Amino acid sequence: MLSATYDSLLVVVSLLVAILASYTALDMAERINTTSNLHSMAARFWLAGGAVAMGIGIWSMHFIGMLAFRLPIMLGYDAWITALSLAIAIAVSGYALWTVSRPELPLRRLLKSALFMGIGIAGMHYTGMAAMRMNPGIDYDPLLFLASVAIAIVASAAALWIAFRLRKNTPHVKAARAGASVVMGVAIVGMHYTGMAAANFRTGAICMAAREGVSPGWLAILIVVVTLAVLTIALLTSVLDARLESRTAKLARSLAEANEELTQMVLHDHLTKLPNRTLLEDRLTQSINKASRSNSHFALMFMDLDGFKAINDSLGHHIGDRLLVEVAERLTGSMRAHDTVARLGGDEFVILVDLVKPDDAMPVAEKLVEVVNQPFMVDKHELRVSASVGIAIYPEDGSTRHDLVINADAAMYHTKRSGRNGYNFFEPSMNANAHNQLQWLQDLRVALERKQFRLVYQPKFRSPDGPVMGAEALLRWQHPVHGIVGPDEFIALAERSGLIIPIGAWVLDEACRQMQEWIKLGYSDWKIAVNLSALQFADPHLLDVVTAALEKHQLPASCLTLEVTESTAMHDTAASMQTLQKIADLGVDISIDDFGTGYSSLLYLKRLPANELKIDRGFVRDLSDGTEDAAIVSAIVALGRTLNLRIVAEGVETEMQQDFLTSVGCDALQGYLMGRPMPPEQFLQAIRPLQEAARQA
């Protein structure tokens, strides 16, 4: 027999390649497992790539081991048979990766797969040995041959089990894979060298592939370089994909959290965290659909807090807000989990309650009134409010969302008119008012589209009687049936329905257009004043609406004054300060309207970026020397002077009021004494004589 030797360096290299191939196989198993669908293109890509990388790794370990083998004769390898052994290695690797990517790996499947894989690896090894084409052929020791096949099967079983167990990305899995790769690599190498030990070469034998085949000298270098390149590329691709997947997953989680937070903000009241109008409408629609299918009942209850405004005005909005939160918690705690408690705004709450029969609404309403009647402790204040509740039952009191809302609202107002602190079911006698409200709401929805709104303008005069400083734009509704309708009759309905937002945007746009017309006529020193409702002031798109109106009509920002009521400006002061500052940064003037009627902290008032204070007409109406109103007006003027604000008094109707307001230092006056609200075509005609008189004086 020919005496064989081994190149120790190549033996070590073969072991390292086996370990690296094992680690690559374990990593590829994770990449295949992370794909959501094993039949997807991504899973097939990783399976094919992993099979190629793992197959080349195992095959190259085998061939490097054969290249480390030395005989005292020239050796070579048949290229086609060598390629066949490589194909066997890739096929076996693909089968192994497919096996460990399955959801489960029962013992029977494990043993069956290990037998197939072990025989495949042994087949690769002995096919590679056959590539030497020895003459006479290689004699194999039967015991060592069987031992090598057994080692291949056992090593395959261990490798499959380890790969299946370590295919998920869990804590410390990288270290576990590294250790497992060493075990698997040693087992693969052990199988190979056991198979090599089983081979015996007769004396005088020659290698038929030494001349025609591939010589081992450069083949060793080529195989090592190519194998390391393939395995390195496979590992780098896997690592980069894992990082990309991790970042994608993190981004997806962040987007999901942001979407959840946005949904929470859009569908819930920011103060009480209760469902808001939008979410309530959706749940009301669902309740109608459910009750319609099952012929069941539910109650829609409107609840308004009696006495809340007095608390809010006397103790401040921060106390009022905390009281609303306390009320919301009590209401939620007293209702069932599947019932809905929503807040529409202010002190208005709506409760949706599933009923077995209509009469079941009565104890629920009694419970609501009772829990609200209990005293509240807010910031060491013992506060008491009561509840006025109106109840509409589906389908008896309405089969549509609008009918139920209007009827429950009507029942609630009936409770208020009847003495408050109680509840009333909707009755047909309330229908006239309810349907009247509904008709007004329907008319209001189309009024803007049909161009039924008009603006009239009331002049503002420099104290005492001129010249004109500008005008305040006042809204009127040219109703097709009721004629001219003042804002007092429809603004509250517009606020409650949300229509005030588009109506307010139209008012702003039309006022800017009219002011630009007056500038073209030479009145560039005038200012146009526009009132902002509380809902409009809270609109996140307010700044965009103001900017768009100014740009559309090329109106200088300094020609526009936005009037915000004192109570609106002082509600949620942090947000109000931010909104007002953004408006002021545009160059638009800010006027605090109805000053003196709300509850203002001087600390916040001095920080407001306001230019003007408007004294409420309620103080001007009963004005005379020595009265309480006169003292209040004098104090407001003094305060405004201290804060460097213009002082405007509205509602001036008598010369006595005019004289007093001038004497205490008001900068501008507005009222019926000097000019009523007029359409724009009459405005200039009416003020020209007044302008002339002011110039002559």
C-alpha positions in Angstrom: 0.0 0.0 0.0 1.1 3.6 -0.7 2.0 5.6 2.4 -0.1 8.7 2.8 0.7 12.0 4.6 -1.2 15.3 5.3 -0.3 18.9 5.0 -1.0 20.2 8.5 -1.7 23.8 7.4 -4.4 22.7 4.9 -5.9 20.4 7.6 -6.3 23.5 9.9 -7.7 25.5 7.0 -10.2 22.8 6.3 -11.4 22.8 9.9 -11.7 26.7 9.8 -13.7 26.5 6.6 -16.0 23.8 8.1 -16.6 26.1 11.2 -17.2 29.1 9.0 -19.6 27.1 6.7 -21.5 25.9 9.8 -21.9 29.5 11.1 -23.1 30.6 7.7 -25.7 27.8 7.6 -27.0 28.8 11.0 -27.2 32.5 10.0 -29.0 31.7 6.8 -31.5 29.6 8.7 -32.4 32.7 10.7 -32.8 34.9 7.6 -35.1 32.3 6.0 -37.1 32.0 9.3 -37.6 35.8 9.5 -39.4 36.0 6.2 -43.2 36.1 6.9 -44.0 33.7 4.1 -41.8 30.7 3.3 -43.2 30.6 -0.2 -42.3 34.2 -0.9 -39.6 35.4 -3.3 -37.5 36.6 -0.4 -37.6 33.2 1.3 -36.7 31.4 -1.9 -33.9 33.8 -2.5 -32.4 33.2 1.0 -32.9 29.4 0.6 -31.1 29.4 -2.8 -28.3 31.7 -1.7 -27.9 29.8 1.6 -27.8 26.5 -0.2 -25.1 27.7 -2.5 -23.0 29.3 0.2 -23.4 26.4 2.6 -22.8 23.8 -0.1 -19.6 25.5 -1.3 -18.4 25.7 2.3 -18.9 22.0 3.0 -17.6 21.0 -0.4 -14.5 23.2 -0.1 -13.8 21.9 3.4 -13.9 18.3 1.9 -11.7 19.3 -1.1 -9.2 21.2 1.0 -9.0 18.1 3.2 -8.3 16.0 0.0 -5.7 18.5 -1.1 -4.0 18.2 2.2 -3.7 14.5 1.4 -0.3 13.5 0.0 0.8 10.3 -1.9 4.2 9.5 -3.4 2.6 9.8 -6.8 1.2 12.7 -8.9 -2.4 13.5 -8.1 -5.2 15.3 -10.0 -9.0 15.6 -10.1 -11.5 15.1 -12.9 -13.3 18.4 -13.4 -16.8 16.9 -14.2 -16.8 14.5 -11.3 -15.5 17.3 -9.0 -18.4 19.5 -10.2 -20.8 16.6 -9.5 -19.6 16.4 -5.9 -20.2 20.2 -5.6 -23.7 19.8 -7.0 -24.4 17.1 -4.4 -23.2 19.4 -1.6 -25.4 22.3 -2.7 -28.5 20.0 -3.1 -27.9 18.5 0.4 -27.5 22.0 1.9 -30.7 23.3 0.3 -32.6 20.3 1.7 -31.1 21.0 5.2 -32.1 24.7 5.1 -35.6 23.8 3.9 -36.0 21.3 6.7 -35.0 23.7 9.5 -37.2 26.5 8.0 -40.3 24.4 8.6 -42.6 25.5 11.6 -41.9 22.2 13.4 -39.2 19.5 13.5 -40.6 16.3 15.1 -38.2 13.5 15.9 -39.3 11.3 13.0 -38.7 14.1 10.4 -35.3 14.9 12.1 -34.1 11.3 11.8 -35.4 11.0 8.3 -33.7 14.2 7.2 -30.5 13.4 9.0 -30.3 10.0 7.2 -30.9 11.7 3.8 -28.4 14.5 4.6 -25.8 12.2 6.0 -25.9 9.9 3.0 -25.7 13.0 0.7 -22.6 14.3 2.5 -21.0 10.9 2.4 -22.0 10.7 -1.3 -20.3 14.1 -1.9 -17.2 12.9 -0.2 -16.8 9.6 -2.0 -17.8 11.2 -5.3 -14.9 13.6 -4.7 -12.6 10.7 -4.0 -13.7 9.1 -7.3 -12.6 12.3 -9.1 -8.9 11.1 -8.7 -9.7 8.1 -11.0 -7.2 5.8 -9.4 -6.0 2.7 -11.3 -6.3 0.3 -9.7 -9.2 1.7 -7.8 -9.3 2.7 -4.1 -9.8 0.0 -1.6 -12.0 1.1 1.3 -12.0 -0.4 4.8 -15.6 -1.5 5.4 -15.6 -0.6 9.1 -14.1 2.8 8.6 -16.4 3.4 5.6 -19.5 2.6 7.6 -18.1 4.7 10.5 -17.7 7.7 8.2 -21.3 7.3 6.9 -22.6 7.0 10.5 -20.6 10.1 11.6 -22.1 12.0 8.7 -25.6 11.0 9.7 -25.1 11.8 13.4 -23.4 15.1 12.5 -26.3 15.9 10.2 -28.8 15.2 12.9 -26.9 17.4 15.4 -26.6 20.1 12.8 -30.3 20.1 11.9 -31.4 20.2 15.5 -28.9 23.0 16.4 -29.9 25.0 13.3 -33.6 24.6 14.1 -33.1 25.6 17.8 -30.9 28.6 17.0 -32.9 30.0 13.9 -34.6 32.7 15.9 -32.9 36.0 16.8 -33.0 35.7 20.6 -30.7 37.2 23.3 -27.2 35.7 23.2 -28.0 33.7 20.1 -24.8 35.0 18.3 -22.6 33.4 21.0 -24.6 30.2 20.9 -24.2 30.0 17.2 -20.5 30.5 17.4 -20.1 27.6 19.9 -22.5 25.4 17.8 -20.5 26.2 14.7 -17.3 24.8 16.3 -19.1 21.6 17.3 -20.6 21.2 13.8 -17.3 22.0 12.1 -15.4 19.4 14.1 -18.1 16.8 13.4 -17.9 17.5 9.6 -14.1 17.3 9.7 -14.3 14.1 11.7 -16.5 12.5 9.1 -14.1 13.6 6.3 -10.9 12.3 7.8 -12.6 9.1 8.9 -13.6 8.6 5.3 -10.0 9.4 4.2 -8.7 6.9 6.7 -10.9 4.3 5.1 -9.2 4.7 1.7 -6.3 2.4 0.9 -4.1 2.9 -2.3 -2.3 -0.1 -3.7 1.4 0.0 -4.5 1.9 0.9 -8.1 -1.4 2.6 -8.4 -1.5 5.7 -10.7 -3.9 8.7 -10.8 -5.6 8.8 -14.2 -6.6 12.4 -13.7 -3.1 13.6 -13.0 -2.6 14.6 -16.6 -6.1 15.4 -17.9 -7.7 16.7 -14.7 -7.1 19.7 -12.5 -3.7 19.8 -10.7 -3.9 20.2 -6.9 -1.3 22.9 -6.7 -3.3 26.0 -7.8 -6.6 24.3 -7.0 -6.0 24.5 -3.3 -5.4 28.3 -3.5 -8.4 28.8 -5.8 -10.8 26.8 -3.7 -9.7 28.6 -0.5 -10.0 32.1 -2.0 -13.4 31.4 -3.7 -14.8 29.7 -0.6 -13.8 32.4 1.8 -15.1 35.0 -0.7 -18.5 33.2 -1.0 -18.9 32.6 2.7 -17.9 36.2 3.6 -20.2 37.7 1.0 -23.1 35.5 2.3 -22.4 36.4 5.9 -22.1 40.2 5.1 -25.3 40.1 3.1 -27.1 38.3 5.9 -25.8 40.7 8.5 -26.6 43.8 6.4 -30.1 42.4 5.7 -30.6 41.7 9.4 -29.6 45.2 10.3 -31.9 46.6 7.6 -34.7 44.4 8.8 -34.1 45.5 12.4 -34.2 49.2 11.3 -37.3 48.6 9.2 -38.9 46.9 12.2 -38.0 49.7 14.5 -39.3 52.2 11.9 -42.5 50.3 11.6 -42.9 50.2 15.4 -42.2 54.0 15.5 -44.8 54.6 12.7 -47.3 52.4 14.5 -46.8 54.2 17.7 -47.0 57.6 16.0 -50.1 56.5 14.1 -51.7 55.3 17.4 -50.8 58.6 19.0 -52.2 60.6 16.1 -55.3 58.5 16.1 -55.6 59.2 19.8 -55.3 62.9 19.2 -57.7 63.0 16.2 -60.4 60.9 17.8 -60.1 61.9 21.5 -60.6 65.1 23.5 -57.1 66.4 24.4 -58.2 67.4 27.9 -60.3 64.5 29.2 -59.1 61.8 26.8 -62.7 60.9 26.1 -63.9 60.2 22.6 -64.5 63.5 20.7 -67.2 64.4 18.2 -65.6 62.5 15.3 -65.3 59.2 17.2 -68.8 59.7 18.7 -70.3 60.0 15.3 -68.6 56.8 14.2 -69.8 54.9 17.3 -73.3 56.3 16.9 -73.4 55.0 13.3 -72.2 51.6 14.5 -74.9 51.6 17.2 -77.6 52.4 14.7 -76.4 49.7 12.3 -76.2 47.1 15.1 -79.6 48.0 16.6 -81.2 48.0 13.2 -80.0 44.5 12.5 -81.0 43.1 15.9 -84.2 45.2 16.4 -82.8 46.4 19.7 -82.6 49.8 21.5 -80.0 52.2 22.7 -80.1 55.6 24.3 -78.3 58.8 23.3 -77.9 61.1 26.4 -76.9 64.7 26.1 -75.5 66.1 29.4 -74.7 69.7 30.3 -73.1 70.8 33.6 -75.2 73.3 35.5 -73.1 75.9 37.3 -69.9 75.2 35.5 -69.5 78.6 33.9 -69.6 80.4 37.2 -66.8 78.2 38.5 -64.8 78.6 35.4 -65.2 82.4 35.4 -64.6 82.9 39.1 -61.7 80.5 39.8 -60.1 80.4 36.4 -59.9 78.0 33.4 -57.2 75.8 35.0 -59.7 74.9 37.8 -62.5 74.5 35.3 -60.4 72.2 33.2 -59.5 70.0 36.2 -63.1 69.9 37.1 -64.0 68.6 33.7 -61.4 65.9 34.0 -62.8 64.8 37.3 -66.3 64.7 35.8 -65.1 62.7 32.9 -63.5 60.1 35.3 -66.7 59.8 37.3 -68.8 59.4 34.3 -66.5 56.7 32.8 -66.3 54.9 36.1 -70.1 54.7 36.5 -70.7 53.3 33.0 -70.2 49.9 31.5 -67.0 49.2 29.5 -69.0 48.9 26.2 -70.9 52.1 26.7 -69.4 55.4 25.3 -68.8 58.6 27.2 -67.8 61.4 24.9 -67.1 65.1 25.3 -68.2 67.5 22.5 -66.5 70.5 24.0 -67.0 72.9 26.9 -69.1 71.3 29.6 -71.2 69.1 27.1 -70.9 65.3 27.4 -72.7 62.6 25.4 -73.3 59.1 26.6 -74.3 56.1 24.4 -75.9 53.3 26.3 -77.1 49.9 25.0 -80.6 49.0 26.3 -82.6 45.8 26.6 -85.8 47.9 26.7 -86.3 51.7 26.5 -87.2 52.0 30.2 -83.7 50.8 31.1 -82.5 54.3 30.3 -84.1 55.8 33.4 -81.8 54.2 36.1 -78.8 55.1 33.9 -79.8 58.8 33.8 -80.5 58.8 37.5 -77.1 57.4 38.2 -75.5 60.0 36.0 -77.3 62.9 37.8 -76.4 61.3 41.1 -72.6 60.9 40.5 -72.3 64.5 39.1 -74.2 65.9 42.2 -71.5 64.6 44.6 -69.0 67.4 45.5 -65.6 67.6 43.8 -62.3 68.5 45.5 -60.2 70.4 43.1 -57.1 72.2 44.3 -58.5 72.5 47.9 -61.8 73.9 46.5 -65.0 72.0 47.2 -66.9 72.4 44.0 -70.5 71.5 43.3 -72.2 71.2 39.9 -75.3 69.4 38.7 -76.3 67.7 35.4 -79.1 68.5 32.9 -79.6 65.4 30.8 -81.7 64.8 27.7 -82.5 61.3 26.4 -83.4 60.1 22.9 -84.1 56.4 22.3 -83.4 54.6 19.1 -85.6 54.0 17.1 -88.5 55.7 18.8 -87.0 59.2 18.9 -85.1 59.0 15.6 -83.7 56.5 13.2 -80.8 58.7 11.9 -77.8 60.1 13.6 -78.9 63.8 13.1 -82.4 63.1 14.4 -81.1 61.4 17.6 -78.6 64.2 18.3 -81.1 67.0 17.7 -83.8 65.3 19.8 -81.5 64.5 22.7 -80.2 68.1 22.6 -83.8 69.4 22.7 -84.6 67.1 25.7 -81.6 68.4 27.5 -82.6 72.1 26.9 -86.1 71.2 28.2 -84.4 69.9 31.4 -82.6 73.2 31.7 -85.7 75.2 31.2 -87.5 73.0 33.7 -85.2 73.8 36.6 -82.0 71.8 35.8 -80.4 69.0 37.9 -82.4 66.2 36.3 -83.3 64.4 33.1 -86.0 64.3 30.5 -86.9 61.9 27.8 -87.6 63.4 24.4 -91.3 63.9 23.7 -93.2 64.7 20.6 -94.0 68.1 22.1 -90.4 69.0 21.7 -90.4 68.1 18.1 -91.1 71.5 16.8 -88.1 73.0 18.4 -85.9 70.0 17.5 -86.9 70.0 13.8 -86.6 73.8 13.7 -83.0 73.4 14.9 -82.4 70.6 12.4 -83.8 72.8 9.6 -81.6 75.7 10.6 -78.6 73.4 10.6 -79.5 72.1 7.1 -79.9 75.6 5.8 -76.6 76.6 7.4 -74.8 73.8 5.7 -75.7 75.1 2.2 -75.6 78.9 3.0 -71.9 79.2 2.2 -72.2 77.2 -1.0 -75.1 79.3 -2.2 -73.4 82.6 -1.3 -76.0 83.7 1.2 -73.6 85.3 3.7 -72.9 89.0 3.6 -70.5 91.3 5.5 -71.4 94.7 6.9 -68.9 97.1 8.2 -69.1 99.3 11.4 -66.6 102.2 11.4 -64.1 102.8 14.2 -63.4 106.4 15.0 -60.4 108.0 16.7 -61.6 109.4 19.9 -63.6 111.6 20.3 -65.3 111.8 16.9 -62.8 111.1 14.1 -61.3 110.5 11.7 -62.2 107.0 10.8 -59.5 104.5 11.6 -61.0 101.5 9.9 -63.9 99.1 10.3 -65.0 95.9 12.0 -66.4 93.2 9.6 -69.7 91.8 10.9 -71.4 88.7 9.5 -75.0 88.6 8.3 -77.0 85.7 6.7 -79.3 86.6 3.9 -81.7 83.7 4.5 -84.0 82.9 1.6 -87.0 82.6 4.0 -86.2 84.6 7.1 -84.4 87.5 5.5 -81.4 89.1 7.2 -80.4 86.9 10.1 -77.9 88.3 12.7 -75.0 86.2 14.1 -76.6 85.8 17.5 -79.2 83.5 15.9 -76.8 81.1 14.1 -73.2 81.4 15.3 -73.8 79.1 18.3 -75.3 76.5 15.9 -72.3 76.9 13.6 -69.9 76.4 16.4 -71.6 73.3 17.7 -71.8 71.8 14.2 -68.2 72.7 13.3 -69.4 74.9 10.3 -67.8 77.9 11.9 -64.5 76.9 10.5 -65.3 77.3 6.8 -67.6 80.2 7.5 -64.9 82.0 9.5 -62.4 81.4 6.6 -64.9 83.0 4.2 -65.3 86.0 6.5 -61.6 86.5 6.7 -61.1 86.2 2.9 -64.0 88.6 2.1 -62.8 91.2 4.7 -59.3 91.1 3.2 -60.7 91.6 -0.3 -62.8 94.6 0.8 -59.9 96.2 2.6 -57.8 95.9 -0.5 -60.5 97.7 -2.4 -60.4 100.6 0.1 -56.6 100.7 -0.1 -56.9 101.2 -3.9 -59.2 104.2 -3.1 -56.6 105.8 -0.9 -57.5 104.5 2.6 -54.2 102.7 3.2 -54.0 103.8 6.9 -57.2 101.9 7.7 -57.4 98.6 9.5 -60.0 95.9 9.0 -61.0 94.0 12.2 -62.3 90.4 12.0 -63.6 88.3 14.9 -62.3 84.8 15.6 -64.6 82.3 17.3 -63.2 80.0 20.0 -63.4 77.0 17.7 -61.7 78.9 14.8 -59.0 80.1 17.2 -58.3 76.5 18.2 -58.1 75.3 14.5 -54.6 74.1 13.7 -54.9 75.5 10.2 -55.8 79.0 11.3 -52.3 80.4 10.5 -52.5 79.0 7.0 -56.0 80.5 6.4 -54.8 83.9 7.5 -51.6 83.8 5.4 -53.6 82.6 2.3 -56.1 85.4 2.6 -53.4 88.0 2.9 -51.4 86.6 0.0 -54.5 86.1 -2.2 -55.5 89.8 -1.9 -52.0 91.2 -1.6 -53.1 92.9 1.7 -50.4 94.2 4.0 -50.6 92.3 7.3 -50.6 95.6 9.2 -54.0 96.4 7.7 -55.6 93.3 9.4 -56.7 93.1 13.1 -57.9 89.8 14.5 -60.2 90.0 17.5 -60.1 87.2 20.1 -62.3 87.3 23.1 -60.7 87.5 26.5 -62.1 84.1 27.6 -60.8 82.4 24.4 -57.3 83.9 24.8 -57.1 82.8 28.4 -58.3 79.3 27.8 -55.3 76.9 27.7 -52.9 79.9 28.0 -49.8 78.0 26.8 -51.4 77.1 23.4 -53.1 80.5 23.1 -49.8 82.3 23.6 -48.2 80.2 20.9 -51.0 80.8 18.4 -51.2 84.5 19.1 -47.4 84.8 18.8 -47.5 83.2 15.4 -50.2 85.6 14.3 -48.2 88.5 15.6 -45.1 87.3 13.8 -47.1 87.7 10.5 -47.5 91.4 11.3 -51.2 91.1 12.0 -52.6 93.1 14.9 -54.3 91.3 17.8 -57.2 92.7 19.7 -58.5 91.3 23.0 -62.3 91.6 22.6 -65.0 91.8 25.4 -62.3 92.7 27.9 -63.3 92.7 31.5 -66.0 90.0 31.2 -63.7 87.0 31.7 -61.1 85.9 34.2 -57.6 87.2 33.2 -54.3 86.7 34.9 -52.3 89.9 34.6 -49.2 87.7 34.4 -50.5 86.2 31.2 -52.1 89.3 29.9 -48.8 91.3 29.9 -47.2 88.5 28.0 -49.9 88.3 25.3 -48.6 89.7 21.9 -51.7 91.9 21.7 -52.0 95.5 20.3 -55.5 96.4 21.4 -58.0 96.0 24.2 -61.8 96.3 23.5 -63.9 97.3 26.4 -67.1 95.2 26.4 -70.3 97.0 25.5 -71.9 95.8 28.8 -69.7 98.3 30.7 -70.4 101.1 28.2 -74.1 100.7 28.2 -74.7 101.6 31.9 -71.9 104.2 32.0 -72.2 107.3 34.0 -69.9 109.2 36.5 -69.5 107.5 39.8 -71.0 104.1 38.8 -69.2 100.8 39.3 -69.0 100.4 35.5 -67.2 103.8 35.2 -64.6 102.7 37.7 -64.1 99.4 35.8 -63.7 101.2 32.5 -61.2 103.7 34.0 -59.2 100.8 35.4 -59.2 99.0 32.1 -58.0 102.1 30.3 -55.3 102.6 32.9 -54.2 99.0 32.6 -54.1 99.2 28.8 -52.0 102.4 29.0 -49.6 100.6 31.2 -49.3 97.7 28.8 -48.9 100.1 25.8 -52.2 98.9 24.2 -54.7 100.7 22.1 -58.0 101.0 24.0 -61.2 100.7 21.9 -64.7 101.0 23.4 -67.6 99.5 21.6 -71.3 100.0 22.0 -71.1 103.8 22.2 -74.7 105.1 21.7 -74.9 108.4 23.6 -72.8 111.6 23.7 -72.4 111.2 27.5 -70.7 107.8 26.9 -68.6 109.4 24.2 -67.5 112.2 26.4 -66.7 110.0 29.4 -64.7 107.4 27.3 -62.7 110.3 25.7 -62.0 111.8 29.1 -60.5 108.6 30.5 -58.3 108.2 27.5 -59.9 105.7 25.1 -58.1 105.7 21.7 -61.0 104.7 19.5 -64.8 104.5 19.7 -67.3 102.3 17.9 -71.0 102.3 18.2 -74.4 103.4 16.8 -73.8 107.0 17.8 -71.2 107.4 15.1 -72.0 104.7 12.6 -74.1 101.6 12.3 -73.0 98.4 10.5 -73.4 99.1 6.7 -72.9 97.2 3.4 -69.6 98.2 1.7 -71.3 100.2 -1.0 -72.9 102.5 1.6 -69.9 102.6 3.9 -67.9 105.3 2.1 -70.9 107.4 1.4 -71.8 107.5 5.1 -68.4 108.3 6.4 -67.3 110.9 4.0 -69.3 113.7 5.7 -67.9 112.6 9.0 -64.4 112.6 7.6 -64.9 116.2 6.2 -66.3 117.3 9.5 -63.4 115.9 11.4 -60.9 117.6 9.1 -62.7 121.0 9.5 -62.7 120.6 13.2 
